[in-house]
Structure formats: C-alpha cells, structure tokens
Amino acid sequence: MAARNEADATVRALVAYARELATTRKYRLVEIAEAAGMSISGVRNAYGEVDLERARQMMAAIGEGEHEHE
C-alpha cells in the first residue's frame, strides 16, 4: 500500500509539473490526460499545492529548480 501511495504522489507531482512548471511550453490538459490515463477534469483536480511543491523539489534535486516560474 505504501508503494501505491508513493506512486500516486509521484503522478500528482508530474501532473503539477506539466501544468505549472514546464519551461519549454505549458502542456495542454488533453495531452496530460492522455499521457496519465486520466480525464481532462481529473487532470484539473489531480494536484494541489503540496504536489506542486513536491514537483519543485524533484526539479531542484535534478538541477533544474534554479528557475523561478511565474
């Protein structure tokens, strides 16, 4: 169960990254939905501030978190 919870948290962080932090372009809801096997409305509601912070931490850990995103 812990592994499943961790996997779910990672997916939420990746969705948050794609919607909020991607630097080359913002991914469209439909693209994220297709990639994640989710509905568009599911993507809209998939993540919160905690997940966004986790995405920022993941990016910093791989050396891409130096940039501030508006």
Predicted model as a PDB file, atoms N, CA, C, CB and O in Angstrom, pLDDT in the B-factor column:
MODEL        1                                                                  
ATOM      1  N   MET A   1       0.819  -1.198   0.000  1.00 90.00           N  
ATOM      2  CA  MET A   1       0.000   0.000   0.000  1.00 90.00           C  
ATOM      3  C   MET A   1       0.859   1.255   0.000  1.00 90.00           C  
ATOM      4  CB  MET A   1      -0.930   0.002   1.198  1.00 90.00           C  
ATOM      5  O   MET A   1       0.506   2.239  -0.651  1.00 90.00           O  
ATOM      6  N   ALA A   2       1.976   1.243   0.714  1.00 94.00           N  
ATOM      7  CA  ALA A   2       2.863   2.413   0.760  1.00 94.00           C  
ATOM      8  C   ALA A   2       3.443   2.700  -0.619  1.00 94.00           C  
ATOM      9  CB  ALA A   2       4.002   2.193   1.779  1.00 94.00           C  
ATOM     10  O   ALA A   2       3.580   3.859  -1.011  1.00 94.00           O  
ATOM     11  N   ALA A   3       3.784   1.646  -1.353  1.00 95.00           N  
ATOM     12  CA  ALA A   3       4.338   1.833  -2.697  1.00 95.00           C  
ATOM     13  C   ALA A   3       3.303   2.466  -3.621  1.00 95.00           C  
ATOM     14  CB  ALA A   3       4.817   0.489  -3.278  1.00 95.00           C  
ATOM     15  O   ALA A   3       3.638   3.321  -4.441  1.00 95.00           O  
ATOM     16  N   ARG A   4       2.060   2.049  -3.491  1.00 95.00           N  
ATOM     17  CA  ARG A   4       0.975   2.618  -4.308  1.00 95.00           C  
ATOM     18  C   ARG A   4       0.763   4.091  -3.971  1.00 95.00           C  
ATOM     19  CB  ARG A   4      -0.339   1.830  -4.094  1.00 95.00           C  
ATOM     20  O   ARG A   4       0.578   4.914  -4.868  1.00 95.00           O  
ATOM     21  N   ASN A   5       0.788   4.423  -2.692  1.00 95.00           N  
ATOM     22  CA  ASN A   5       0.626   5.822  -2.272  1.00 95.00           C  
ATOM     23  C   ASN A   5       1.765   6.682  -2.810  1.00 95.00           C  
ATOM     24  CB  ASN A   5       0.566   5.925  -0.732  1.00 95.00           C  
ATOM     25  O   ASN A   5       1.540   7.806  -3.258  1.00 95.00           O  
ATOM     26  N   GLU A   6       2.984   6.154  -2.764  1.00 95.00           N  
ATOM     27  CA  GLU A   6       4.140   6.880  -3.285  1.00 95.00           C  
ATOM     28  C   GLU A   6       4.016   7.074  -4.793  1.00 95.00           C  
ATOM     29  CB  GLU A   6       5.443   6.133  -2.949  1.00 95.00           C  
ATOM     30  O   GLU A   6       4.321   8.150  -5.307  1.00 95.00           O  
ATOM     31  N   ALA A   7       3.573   6.050  -5.497  1.00 94.00           N  
ATOM     32  CA  ALA A   7       3.384   6.159  -6.945  1.00 94.00           C  
ATOM     33  C   ALA A   7       2.316   7.204  -7.269  1.00 94.00           C  
ATOM     34  CB  ALA A   7       2.993   4.792  -7.545  1.00 94.00           C  
ATOM     35  O   ALA A   7       2.496   8.007  -8.184  1.00 94.00           O  
ATOM     36  N   ASP A   8       1.226   7.199  -6.540  1.00 93.00           N  
ATOM     37  CA  ASP A   8       0.165   8.191  -6.749  1.00 93.00           C  
ATOM     38  C   ASP A   8       0.683   9.606  -6.504  1.00 93.00           C  
ATOM     39  CB  ASP A   8      -1.031   7.901  -5.826  1.00 93.00           C  
ATOM     40  O   ASP A   8       0.362  10.522  -7.261  1.00 93.00           O  
ATOM     41  N   ALA A   9       1.477   9.789  -5.459  1.00 95.00           N  
ATOM     42  CA  ALA A   9       2.044  11.101  -5.150  1.00 95.00           C  
ATOM     43  C   ALA A   9       2.985  11.561  -6.261  1.00 95.00           C  
ATOM     44  CB  ALA A   9       2.790  11.060  -3.806  1.00 95.00           C  
ATOM     45  O   ALA A   9       3.015  12.744  -6.602  1.00 95.00           O  
ATOM     46  N   THR A  10       3.742  10.641  -6.817  1.00 94.00           N  
ATOM     47  CA  THR A  10       4.645  10.983  -7.910  1.00 94.00           C  
ATOM     48  C   THR A  10       3.871  11.393  -9.149  1.00 94.00           C  
ATOM     49  CB  THR A  10       5.562   9.811  -8.230  1.00 94.00           C  
ATOM     50  O   THR A  10       4.248  12.356  -9.818  1.00 94.00           O  
ATOM     51  N   VAL A  11       2.808  10.690  -9.467  1.00 94.00           N  
ATOM     52  CA  VAL A  11       1.971  11.047 -10.614  1.00 94.00           C  
ATOM     53  C   VAL A  11       1.386  12.444 -10.416  1.00 94.00           C  
ATOM     54  CB  VAL A  11       0.837  10.006 -10.813  1.00 94.00           C  
ATOM     55  O   VAL A  11       1.388  13.252 -11.345  1.00 94.00           O  
ATOM     56  N   ARG A  12       0.892  12.731  -9.229  1.00 95.00           N  
ATOM     57  CA  ARG A  12       0.336  14.064  -8.964  1.00 95.00           C  
ATOM     58  C   ARG A  12       1.403  15.141  -9.135  1.00 95.00           C  
ATOM     59  CB  ARG A  12      -0.257  14.129  -7.543  1.00 95.00           C  
ATOM     60  O   ARG A  12       1.124  16.206  -9.685  1.00 95.00           O  
ATOM     61  N   ALA A  13       2.615  14.873  -8.671  1.00 96.00           N  
ATOM     62  CA  ALA A  13       3.711  15.838  -8.827  1.00 96.00           C  
ATOM     63  C   ALA A  13       4.055  16.031 -10.302  1.00 96.00           C  
ATOM     64  CB  ALA A  13       4.959  15.371  -8.047  1.00 96.00           C  
ATOM     65  O   ALA A  13       4.321  17.154 -10.729  1.00 96.00           O  
ATOM     66  N   LEU A  14       4.053  14.963 -11.077  1.00 94.00           N  
ATOM     67  CA  LEU A  14       4.352  15.079 -12.503  1.00 94.00           C  
ATOM     68  C   LEU A  14       3.268  15.846 -13.248  1.00 94.00           C  
ATOM     69  CB  LEU A  14       4.521  13.699 -13.118  1.00 94.00           C  
ATOM     70  O   LEU A  14       3.567  16.624 -14.153  1.00 94.00           O  
ATOM     71  N   VAL A  15       2.021  15.633 -12.876  1.00 95.00           N  
ATOM     72  CA  VAL A  15       0.926  16.404 -13.475  1.00 95.00           C  
ATOM     73  C   VAL A  15       1.085  17.881 -13.105  1.00 95.00           C  
ATOM     74  CB  VAL A  15      -0.464  15.863 -13.001  1.00 95.00           C  
ATOM     75  O   VAL A  15       0.912  18.755 -13.955  1.00 95.00           O  
ATOM     76  N   ALA A  16       1.410  18.157 -11.858  1.00 95.00           N  
ATOM     77  CA  ALA A  16       1.636  19.542 -11.428  1.00 95.00           C  
ATOM     78  C   ALA A  16       2.779  20.165 -12.219  1.00 95.00           C  
ATOM     79  CB  ALA A  16       1.941  19.603  -9.915  1.00 95.00           C  
ATOM     80  O   ALA A  16       2.683  21.313 -12.653  1.00 95.00           O  
ATOM     81  N   TYR A  17       3.850  19.418 -12.406  1.00 94.00           N  
ATOM     82  CA  TYR A  17       4.975  19.908 -13.204  1.00 94.00           C  
ATOM     83  C   TYR A  17       4.518  20.274 -14.619  1.00 94.00           C  
ATOM     84  CB  TYR A  17       6.095  18.847 -13.264  1.00 94.00           C  
ATOM     85  O   TYR A  17       4.800  21.369 -15.107  1.00 94.00           O  
ATOM     86  N   ALA A  18       3.821  19.362 -15.259  1.00 93.00           N  
ATOM     87  CA  ALA A  18       3.397  19.580 -16.641  1.00 93.00           C  
ATOM     88  C   ALA A  18       2.478  20.792 -16.770  1.00 93.00           C  
ATOM     89  CB  ALA A  18       2.694  18.340 -17.173  1.00 93.00           C  
ATOM     90  O   ALA A  18       2.555  21.526 -17.755  1.00 93.00           O  
ATOM     91  N   ARG A  19       1.615  21.002 -15.789  1.00 93.00           N  
ATOM     92  CA  ARG A  19       0.664  22.125 -15.843  1.00 93.00           C  
ATOM     93  C   ARG A  19       1.260  23.448 -15.393  1.00 93.00           C  
ATOM     94  CB  ARG A  19      -0.534  21.817 -14.993  1.00 93.00           C  
ATOM     95  O   ARG A  19       0.866  24.500 -15.898  1.00 93.00           O  
ATOM     96  N   GLU A  20       2.192  23.420 -14.464  1.00 92.00           N  
ATOM     97  CA  GLU A  20       2.634  24.655 -13.819  1.00 92.00           C  
ATOM     98  C   GLU A  20       4.096  25.025 -14.037  1.00 92.00           C  
ATOM     99  CB  GLU A  20       2.390  24.550 -12.377  1.00 92.00           C  
ATOM    100  O   GLU A  20       4.429  26.210 -14.047  1.00 92.00           O  
ATOM    101  N   LEU A  21       4.974  24.047 -14.211  1.00 92.00           N  
ATOM    102  CA  LEU A  21       6.407  24.328 -14.163  1.00 92.00           C  
ATOM    103  C   LEU A  21       7.174  24.082 -15.447  1.00 92.00           C  
ATOM    104  CB  LEU A  21       7.009  23.528 -13.111  1.00 92.00           C  
ATOM    105  O   LEU A  21       8.304  24.553 -15.579  1.00 92.00           O  
ATOM    106  N   ALA A  22       6.607  23.373 -16.380  1.00 90.00           N  
ATOM    107  CA  ALA A  22       7.332  23.059 -17.625  1.00 90.00           C  
ATOM    108  C   ALA A  22       7.794  24.353 -18.283  1.00 90.00           C  
ATOM    109  CB  ALA A  22       6.434  22.238 -18.609  1.00 90.00           C  
ATOM    110  O   ALA A  22       7.011  25.290 -18.432  1.00 90.00           O  
ATOM    111  N   THR A  23       9.054  24.407 -18.674  1.00 83.00           N  
ATOM    112  CA  THR A  23       9.615  25.657 -19.174  1.00 83.00           C  
ATOM    113  C   THR A  23       9.534  25.811 -20.685  1.00 83.00           C  
ATOM    114  CB  THR A  23      11.033  25.766 -18.750  1.00 83.00           C  
ATOM    115  O   THR A  23       9.415  26.930 -21.183  1.00 83.00           O  
ATOM    116  N   THR A  24       9.596  24.723 -21.413  1.00 83.00           N  
ATOM    117  CA  THR A  24       9.576  24.854 -22.868  1.00 83.00           C  
ATOM    118  C   THR A  24       8.203  25.251 -23.385  1.00 83.00           C  
ATOM    119  CB  THR A  24      10.010  23.556 -23.515  1.00 83.00           C  
ATOM    120  O   THR A  24       8.088  26.032 -24.328  1.00 83.00           O  
ATOM    121  N   ARG A  25       7.173  24.713 -22.768  1.00 82.00           N  
ATOM    122  CA  ARG A  25       5.792  25.083 -23.101  1.00 82.00           C  
ATOM    123  C   ARG A  25       4.883  24.488 -22.050  1.00 82.00           C  
ATOM    124  CB  ARG A  25       5.389  24.592 -24.534  1.00 82.00           C  
ATOM    125  O   ARG A  25       5.231  23.495 -21.411  1.00 82.00           O  
ATOM    126  N   LYS A  26       3.744  25.074 -21.869  1.00 81.00           N  
ATOM    127  CA  LYS A  26       2.750  24.505 -20.973  1.00 81.00           C  
ATOM    128  C   LYS A  26       2.029  23.388 -21.721  1.00 81.00           C  
ATOM    129  CB  LYS A  26       1.744  25.594 -20.467  1.00 81.00           C  
ATOM    130  O   LYS A  26       1.593  23.567 -22.858  1.00 81.00           O  
ATOM    131  N   TYR A  27       1.913  22.263 -21.083  1.00 91.00           N  
ATOM    132  CA  TYR A  27       1.216  21.142 -21.696  1.00 91.00           C  
ATOM    133  C   TYR A  27      -0.285  21.362 -21.619  1.00 91.00           C  
ATOM    134  CB  TYR A  27       1.605  19.819 -21.018  1.00 91.00           C  
ATOM    135  O   TYR A  27      -0.795  21.865 -20.618  1.00 91.00           O  
ATOM    136  N   ARG A  28      -0.979  20.989 -22.659  1.00 92.00           N  
ATOM    137  CA  ARG A  28      -2.434  21.119 -22.684  1.00 92.00           C  
ATOM    138  C   ARG A  28      -3.053  20.013 -21.827  1.00 92.00           C  
ATOM    139  CB  ARG A  28      -2.974  21.055 -24.145  1.00 92.00           C  
ATOM    140  O   ARG A  28      -2.485  18.933 -21.667  1.00 92.00           O  
ATOM    141  N   LEU A  29      -4.222  20.314 -21.287  1.00 93.00           N  
ATOM    142  CA  LEU A  29      -4.924  19.341 -20.448  1.00 93.00           C  
ATOM    143  C   LEU A  29      -5.108  18.012 -21.169  1.00 93.00           C  
ATOM    144  CB  LEU A  29      -6.281  19.892 -20.019  1.00 93.00           C  
ATOM    145  O   LEU A  29      -4.908  16.951 -20.578  1.00 93.00           O  
ATOM    146  N   VAL A  30      -5.486  18.063 -22.431  1.00 95.00           N  
ATOM    147  CA  VAL A  30      -5.743  16.828 -23.171  1.00 95.00           C  
ATOM    148  C   VAL A  30      -4.465  15.999 -23.302  1.00 95.00           C  
ATOM    149  CB  VAL A  30      -6.316  17.145 -24.566  1.00 95.00           C  
ATOM    150  O   VAL A  30      -4.524  14.772 -23.229  1.00 95.00           O  
ATOM    151  N   GLU A  31      -3.321  16.639 -23.491  1.00 95.00           N  
ATOM    152  CA  GLU A  31      -2.058  15.910 -23.595  1.00 95.00           C  
ATOM    153  C   GLU A  31      -1.714  15.203 -22.287  1.00 95.00           C  
ATOM    154  CB  GLU A  31      -0.927  16.863 -23.987  1.00 95.00           C  
ATOM    155  O   GLU A  31      -1.301  14.043 -22.282  1.00 95.00           O  
ATOM    156  N   ILE A  32      -1.890  15.913 -21.192  1.00 94.00           N  
ATOM    157  CA  ILE A  32      -1.602  15.319 -19.883  1.00 94.00           C  
ATOM    158  C   ILE A  32      -2.582  14.193 -19.591  1.00 94.00           C  
ATOM    159  CB  ILE A  32      -1.665  16.387 -18.769  1.00 94.00           C  
ATOM    160  O   ILE A  32      -2.193  13.131 -19.104  1.00 94.00           O  
ATOM    161  N   ALA A  33      -3.844  14.426 -19.888  1.00 95.00           N  
ATOM    162  CA  ALA A  33      -4.869  13.408 -19.637  1.00 95.00           C  
ATOM    163  C   ALA A  33      -4.554  12.123 -20.390  1.00 95.00           C  
ATOM    164  CB  ALA A  33      -6.256  13.929 -20.042  1.00 95.00           C  
ATOM    165  O   ALA A  33      -4.635  11.032 -19.825  1.00 95.00           O  
ATOM    166  N   GLU A  34      -4.198  12.250 -21.648  1.00 96.00           N  
ATOM    167  CA  GLU A  34      -3.869  11.069 -22.446  1.00 96.00           C  
ATOM    168  C   GLU A  34      -2.642  10.355 -21.899  1.00 96.00           C  
ATOM    169  CB  GLU A  34      -3.638  11.460 -23.903  1.00 96.00           C  
ATOM    170  O   GLU A  34      -2.629   9.128 -21.803  1.00 96.00           O  
ATOM    171  N   ALA A  35      -1.615  11.109 -21.542  1.00 93.00           N  
ATOM    172  CA  ALA A  35      -0.381  10.509 -21.041  1.00 93.00           C  
ATOM    173  C   ALA A  35      -0.572   9.827 -19.693  1.00 93.00           C  
ATOM    174  CB  ALA A  35       0.695  11.562 -20.929  1.00 93.00           C  
ATOM    175  O   ALA A  35       0.045   8.798 -19.418  1.00 93.00           O  
ATOM    176  N   ALA A  36      -1.431  10.406 -18.852  1.00 90.00           N  
ATOM    177  CA  ALA A  36      -1.633   9.880 -17.499  1.00 90.00           C  
ATOM    178  C   ALA A  36      -2.793   8.894 -17.412  1.00 90.00           C  
ATOM    179  CB  ALA A  36      -1.872  11.019 -16.538  1.00 90.00           C  
ATOM    180  O   ALA A  36      -3.025   8.308 -16.355  1.00 90.00           O  
ATOM    181  N   GLY A  37      -3.520   8.705 -18.506  1.00 93.00           N  
ATOM    182  CA  GLY A  37      -4.683   7.822 -18.469  1.00 93.00           C  
ATOM    183  C   GLY A  37      -5.799   8.381 -17.607  1.00 93.00           C  
ATOM    184  O   GLY A  37      -6.504   7.643 -16.919  1.00 93.00           O  
ATOM    185  N   MET A  38      -5.948   9.700 -17.655  1.00 93.00           N  
ATOM    186  CA  MET A  38      -6.943  10.391 -16.837  1.00 93.00           C  
ATOM    187  C   MET A  38      -7.899  11.150 -17.750  1.00 93.00           C  
ATOM    188  CB  MET A  38      -6.262  11.360 -15.823  1.00 93.00           C  
ATOM    189  O   MET A  38      -7.648  11.314 -18.945  1.00 93.00           O  
ATOM    190  N   SER A  39      -8.991  11.605 -17.164  1.00 96.00           N  
ATOM    191  CA  SER A  39      -9.879  12.508 -17.882  1.00 96.00           C  
ATOM    192  C   SER A  39      -9.334  13.931 -17.752  1.00 96.00           C  
ATOM    193  CB  SER A  39     -11.341  12.413 -17.337  1.00 96.00           C  
ATOM    194  O   SER A  39      -8.504  14.207 -16.886  1.00 96.00           O  
ATOM    195  N   ILE A  40      -9.803  14.822 -18.610  1.00 95.00           N  
ATOM    196  CA  ILE A  40      -9.379  16.220 -18.532  1.00 95.00           C  
ATOM    197  C   ILE A  40      -9.776  16.813 -17.190  1.00 95.00           C  
ATOM    198  CB  ILE A  40      -9.991  17.043 -19.684  1.00 95.00           C  
ATOM    199  O   ILE A  40      -8.980  17.521 -16.572  1.00 95.00           O  
ATOM    200  N   SER A  41     -10.984  16.540 -16.730  1.00 95.00           N  
ATOM    201  CA  SER A  41     -11.400  17.071 -15.431  1.00 95.00           C  
ATOM    202  C   SER A  41     -10.585  16.443 -14.302  1.00 95.00           C  
ATOM    203  CB  SER A  41     -12.901  16.823 -15.203  1.00 95.00           C  
ATOM    204  O   SER A  41     -10.334  17.081 -13.280  1.00 95.00           O  
ATOM    205  N   GLY A  42     -10.181  15.208 -14.490  1.00 95.00           N  
ATOM    206  CA  GLY A  42      -9.328  14.563 -13.495  1.00 95.00           C  
ATOM    207  C   GLY A  42      -7.979  15.246 -13.376  1.00 95.00           C  
ATOM    208  O   GLY A  42      -7.437  15.387 -12.280  1.00 95.00           O  
ATOM    209  N   VAL A  43      -7.438  15.673 -14.521  1.00 94.00           N  
ATOM    210  CA  VAL A  43      -6.159  16.389 -14.515  1.00 94.00           C  
ATOM    211  C   VAL A  43      -6.314  17.714 -13.788  1.00 94.00           C  
ATOM    212  CB  VAL A  43      -5.649  16.622 -15.957  1.00 94.00           C  
ATOM    213  O   VAL A  43      -5.457  18.091 -12.988  1.00 94.00           O  
ATOM    214  N   ARG A  44      -7.404  18.420 -14.063  1.00 93.00           N  
ATOM    215  CA  ARG A  44      -7.636  19.718 -13.424  1.00 93.00           C  
ATOM    216  C   ARG A  44      -7.623  19.611 -11.908  1.00 93.00           C  
ATOM    217  CB  ARG A  44      -8.960  20.303 -13.885  1.00 93.00           C  
ATOM    218  O   ARG A  44      -7.170  20.524 -11.217  1.00 93.00           O  
ATOM    219  N   ASN A  45      -8.118  18.500 -11.398  1.00 94.00           N  
ATOM    220  CA  ASN A  45      -8.265  18.324  -9.955  1.00 94.00           C  
ATOM    221  C   ASN A  45      -7.238  17.377  -9.343  1.00 94.00           C  
ATOM    222  CB  ASN A  45      -9.637  17.821  -9.652  1.00 94.00           C  
ATOM    223  O   ASN A  45      -7.341  17.031  -8.167  1.00 94.00           O  
ATOM    224  N   ALA A  46      -6.259  16.959 -10.123  1.00 94.00           N  
ATOM    225  CA  ALA A  46      -5.355  15.898  -9.684  1.00 94.00           C  
ATOM    226  C   ALA A  46      -4.326  16.322  -8.655  1.00 94.00           C  
ATOM    227  CB  ALA A  46      -4.652  15.345 -10.850  1.00 94.00           C  
ATOM    228  O   ALA A  46      -3.822  15.477  -7.915  1.00 94.00           O  
ATOM    229  N   TYR A  47      -4.004  17.586  -8.583  1.00 95.00           N  
ATOM    230  CA  TYR A  47      -2.902  18.001  -7.727  1.00 95.00           C  
ATOM    231  C   TYR A  47      -3.260  19.256  -6.951  1.00 95.00           C  
ATOM    232  CB  TYR A  47      -1.643  18.236  -8.553  1.00 95.00           C  
ATOM    233  O   TYR A  47      -4.168  20.010  -7.302  1.00 95.00           O  
ATOM    234  N   GLY A  48      -2.508  19.441  -5.887  1.00 96.00           N  
ATOM    235  CA  GLY A  48      -2.675  20.620  -5.049  1.00 96.00           C  
ATOM    236  C   GLY A  48      -1.332  21.257  -4.781  1.00 96.00           C  
ATOM    237  O   GLY A  48      -0.332  20.904  -5.407  1.00 96.00           O  
ATOM    238  N   GLU A  49      -1.306  22.180  -3.867  1.00 97.00           N  
ATOM    239  CA  GLU A  49      -0.084  22.920  -3.551  1.00 97.00           C  
ATOM    240  C   GLU A  49       1.026  21.995  -3.049  1.00 97.00           C  
ATOM    241  CB  GLU A  49      -0.377  23.993  -2.507  1.00 97.00           C  
ATOM    242  O   GLU A  49       2.196  22.206  -3.367  1.00 97.00           O  
ATOM    243  N   VAL A  50       0.668  20.975  -2.268  1.00 97.00           N  
ATOM    244  CA  VAL A  50       1.670  20.023  -1.770  1.00 97.00           C  
ATOM    245  C   VAL A  50       2.337  19.300  -2.938  1.00 97.00           C  
ATOM    246  CB  VAL A  50       1.021  18.999  -0.804  1.00 97.00           C  
ATOM    247  O   VAL A  50       3.552  19.100  -2.935  1.00 97.00           O  
ATOM    248  N   ASP A  51       1.552  18.914  -3.925  1.00 97.00           N  
ATOM    249  CA  ASP A  51       2.087  18.213  -5.093  1.00 97.00           C  
ATOM    250  C   ASP A  51       2.954  19.141  -5.936  1.00 97.00           C  
ATOM    251  CB  ASP A  51       0.947  17.641  -5.944  1.00 97.00           C  
ATOM    252  O   ASP A  51       3.975  18.717  -6.477  1.00 97.00           O  
ATOM    253  N   LEU A  52       2.555  20.394  -6.050  1.00 96.00           N  
ATOM    254  CA  LEU A  52       3.348  21.369  -6.781  1.00 96.00           C  
ATOM    255  C   LEU A  52       4.695  21.591  -6.092  1.00 96.00           C  
ATOM    256  CB  LEU A  52       2.585  22.696  -6.906  1.00 96.00           C  
ATOM    257  O   LEU A  52       5.725  21.692  -6.759  1.00 96.00           O  
ATOM    258  N   GLU A  53       4.689  21.664  -4.783  1.00 97.00           N  
ATOM    259  CA  GLU A  53       5.945  21.809  -4.040  1.00 97.00           C  
ATOM    260  C   GLU A  53       6.821  20.578  -4.222  1.00 97.00           C  
ATOM    261  CB  GLU A  53       5.668  22.044  -2.544  1.00 97.00           C  
ATOM    262  O   GLU A  53       8.039  20.696  -4.355  1.00 97.00           O  
ATOM    263  N   ARG A  54       6.215  19.409  -4.228  1.00 96.00           N  
ATOM    264  CA  ARG A  54       6.990  18.176  -4.468  1.00 96.00           C  
ATOM    265  C   ARG A  54       7.626  18.216  -5.853  1.00 96.00           C  
ATOM    266  CB  ARG A  54       6.087  16.919  -4.330  1.00 96.00           C  
ATOM    267  O   ARG A  54       8.775  17.806  -6.015  1.00 96.00           O  
ATOM    268  N   ALA A  55       6.898  18.700  -6.846  1.00 96.00           N  
ATOM    269  CA  ALA A  55       7.451  18.816  -8.196  1.00 96.00           C  
ATOM    270  C   ALA A  55       8.636  19.774  -8.203  1.00 96.00           C  
ATOM    271  CB  ALA A  55       6.370  19.294  -9.188  1.00 96.00           C  
ATOM    272  O   ALA A  55       9.649  19.505  -8.849  1.00 96.00           O  
ATOM    273  N   ARG A  56       8.516  20.885  -7.491  1.00 95.00           N  
ATOM    274  CA  ARG A  56       9.626  21.830  -7.398  1.00 95.00           C  
ATOM    275  C   ARG A  56      10.850  21.174  -6.756  1.00 95.00           C  
ATOM    276  CB  ARG A  56       9.206  23.072  -6.593  1.00 95.00           C  
ATOM    277  O   ARG A  56      11.978  21.368  -7.209  1.00 95.00           O  
ATOM    278  N   GLN A  57      10.619  20.407  -5.714  1.00 95.00           N  
ATOM    279  CA  GLN A  57      11.720  19.721  -5.035  1.00 95.00           C  
ATOM    280  C   GLN A  57      12.364  18.687  -5.950  1.00 95.00           C  
ATOM    281  CB  GLN A  57      11.222  19.048  -3.750  1.00 95.00           C  
ATOM    282  O   GLN A  57      13.586  18.534  -5.950  1.00 95.00           O  
ATOM    283  N   MET A  58      11.560  17.982  -6.721  1.00 93.00           N  
ATOM    284  CA  MET A  58      12.094  16.995  -7.657  1.00 93.00           C  
ATOM    285  C   MET A  58      12.956  17.680  -8.713  1.00 93.00           C  
ATOM    286  CB  MET A  58      10.950  16.204  -8.328  1.00 93.00           C  
ATOM    287  O   MET A  58      14.020  17.174  -9.071  1.00 93.00           O  
ATOM    288  N   MET A  59      12.506  18.821  -9.208  1.00 91.00           N  
ATOM    289  CA  MET A  59      13.267  19.555 -10.206  1.00 91.00           C  
ATOM    290  C   MET A  59      14.572  20.075  -9.613  1.00 91.00           C  
ATOM    291  CB  MET A  59      12.437  20.712 -10.765  1.00 91.00           C  
ATOM    292  O   MET A  59      15.614  20.020 -10.267  1.00 91.00           O  
ATOM    293  N   ALA A  60      14.526  20.571  -8.402  1.00 93.00           N  
ATOM    294  CA  ALA A  60      15.739  21.058  -7.741  1.00 93.00           C  
ATOM    295  C   ALA A  60      16.732  19.919  -7.541  1.00 93.00           C  
ATOM    296  CB  ALA A  60      15.396  21.710  -6.388  1.00 93.00           C  
ATOM    297  O   ALA A  60      17.940  20.118  -7.666  1.00 93.00           O  
ATOM    298  N   ALA A  61      16.235  18.748  -7.236  1.00 93.00           N  
ATOM    299  CA  ALA A  61      17.102  17.594  -6.993  1.00 93.00           C  
ATOM    300  C   ALA A  61      17.869  17.180  -8.247  1.00 93.00           C  
ATOM    301  CB  ALA A  61      16.278  16.420  -6.483  1.00 93.00           C  
ATOM    302  O   ALA A  61      18.958  16.614  -8.153  1.00 93.00           O  
ATOM    303  N   ILE A  62      17.303  17.460  -9.414  1.00 89.00           N  
ATOM    304  CA  ILE A  62      17.997  17.107 -10.649  1.00 89.00           C  
ATOM    305  C   ILE A  62      18.648  18.329 -11.300  1.00 89.00           C  
ATOM    306  CB  ILE A  62      17.025  16.450 -11.627  1.00 89.00           C  
ATOM    307  O   ILE A  62      19.120  18.263 -12.435  1.00 89.00           O  
ATOM    308  N   GLY A  63      18.668  19.433 -10.572  1.00 86.00           N  
ATOM    309  CA  GLY A  63      19.379  20.606 -11.047  1.00 86.00           C  
ATOM    310  C   GLY A  63      18.615  21.522 -11.964  1.00 86.00           C  
ATOM    311  O   GLY A  63      19.216  22.362 -12.635  1.00 86.00           O  
ATOM    312  N   GLU A  64      17.314  21.387 -12.012  1.00 69.00           N  
ATOM    313  CA  GLU A  64      16.515  22.251 -12.871  1.00 69.00           C  
ATOM    314  C   GLU A  64      15.583  23.144 -12.071  1.00 69.00           C  
ATOM    315  CB  GLU A  64      15.716  21.418 -13.845  1.00 69.00           C  
ATOM    316  O   GLU A  64      14.648  23.717 -12.631  1.00 69.00           O  
ATOM    317  N   GLY A  65      15.816  23.269 -10.805  1.00 56.00           N  
ATOM    318  CA  GLY A  65      14.932  24.058  -9.968  1.00 56.00           C  
ATOM    319  C   GLY A  65      15.424  25.458  -9.705  1.00 56.00           C  
ATOM    320  O   GLY A  65      14.867  26.162  -8.863  1.00 56.00           O  
ATOM    321  N   GLU A  66      16.473  25.882 -10.420  1.00 56.00           N  
ATOM    322  CA  GLU A  66      17.016  27.214 -10.170  1.00 56.00           C  
ATOM    323  C   GLU A  66      16.154  28.311 -10.744  1.00 56.00           C  
ATOM    324  CB  GLU A  66      18.394  27.321 -10.734  1.00 56.00           C  
ATOM    325  O   GLU A  66      16.281  29.468 -10.343  1.00 56.00           O  
ATOM    326  N   HIS A  67      15.283  27.976 -11.671  1.00 52.00           N  
ATOM    327  CA  HIS A  67      14.478  28.979 -12.352  1.00 52.00           C  
ATOM    328  C   HIS A  67      13.192  29.229 -11.594  1.00 52.00           C  
ATOM    329  CB  HIS A  67      14.173  28.547 -13.784  1.00 52.00           C  
ATOM    330  O   HIS A  67      12.549  28.296 -11.113  1.00 52.00           O  
ATOM    331  N   GLU A  68      12.823  30.487 -11.490  1.00 50.00           N  
ATOM    332  CA  GLU A  68      11.526  30.834 -10.910  1.00 50.00           C  
ATOM    333  C   GLU A  68      10.509  30.857 -12.035  1.00 50.00           C  
ATOM    334  CB  GLU A  68      11.575  32.214 -10.161  1.00 50.00           C  
ATOM    335  O   GLU A  68      10.799  31.362 -13.119  1.00 50.00           O  
ATOM    336  N   HIS A  69       9.351  30.330 -11.801  1.00 48.00           N  
ATOM    337  CA  HIS A  69       8.283  30.303 -12.787  1.00 48.00           C  
ATOM    338  C   HIS A  69       7.150  31.155 -12.306  1.00 48.00           C  
ATOM    339  CB  HIS A  69       7.808  28.875 -13.058  1.00 48.00           C  
ATOM    340  O   HIS A  69       6.746  31.084 -11.145  1.00 48.00           O  
ATOM    341  N   GLU A  70       6.644  31.950 -13.188  1.00 45.00           N  
ATOM    342  CA  GLU A  70       5.508  32.822 -12.861  1.00 45.00           C  
ATOM    343  C   GLU A  70       4.232  32.062 -13.095  1.00 45.00           C  
ATOM    344  CB  GLU A  70       5.527  34.127 -13.700  1.00 45.00           C  
ATOM    345  O   GLU A  70       3.145  32.600 -12.885  1.00 45.00           O  
TER     346      GLU A  70                                                      
ENDMDL                                                                          
END                                                                             
